[in-house]
Amino acid sequence: MLNLERREKSKSESAYQAIKDLIIRGNLTREDALSVNLLASKLEMSKTPVREALQKLESEGFVRIIPNQGVVVCELTVGEANYMYELRMALEGYLLRRVVPLITDEHICALRLIMEKQRGAMERNDPFEFMEHDNEQHLYLHKIYYNPMIFDVMNRLVDRIYFGGIHALRLPGRMDATLQEHILIVDALEDRNLEKACQALEYHFTKGLSSTTASVEIHLLKKG
């Protein structure tokens, strides 16, 4: 019985990851007519794990399940982007203030290594890999100062943040600008300069929000 439960859970997780990736990469959009049956056929799975996956995705804001009608992909809105960046500034700004007194040269080396991975992704023009390393760098701060409740909130948001970041990176030059903003944050951390670190983080989030909202608005205009 336990093995069967584990297999079902594994199938549900596979379905969840597959559907989420299709949404994030723009292969499933609000315009697609979706249903449990259609997605199960597309993924070559039974309906049960697909249904469970959709329930999890709905709780994370990626889809909306409409009884007796189907499934609708929830695209990022300007309002959601604003709320998300406000929350990130509040939580990560607090976290940064706790991190500065604890930072070591080893931490700085680790952060610069992540930025080099970002640079490589940028040179390959791969926004998806770039955002993976972007999230990796932001979450690295939790390794320096760990608050389990803050980490839990950020970890539950990480995929939606990734989705928003992909929107922002659609704008020309945004990958390079993001990398430069990260460099400013890490340089300030290396100098143990709390004021500059907080200013750099606020600047990064301000630019990220304006890029994300601009991309969302352009996308809406194209749809007419």
ZIMO-V618968 format. One line per field, one symbol per residue. ss: DSSP state (h for helix, s for strand, l for the rest). burial: 1 if it has 16 or more other C-alpha atoms within 10 Angstrom, else 0. Layout:
ss: ???
burial: ???
//
This chain:
ss: lhhhhhhhhhhhhhhhhhhhhhhhlllllllllslhhhhhhhhlllhhhhhhhhhhhhhlllsssslllssssllllhhhhhhhhhhhhhhhhhhhhhhhllllhhhhhhhhhhhhhhhhhhhlllhhhhhhhhhhhhhhhhhhlllhhhhhhhhhhhhhhhhhhhhhlllllhhhhhhhhhhhhhhhhhlllhhhhhhhhhhhhhhhhhhhhhhhhhhhhhhl
burial: 00000000001111110011001100011000011100110000111111111111110011111000001110110100110110011001101101110010001000110110111011000011011111111011110110000010010011111111111111000110011011111111110101011101110111111011111100000000
//
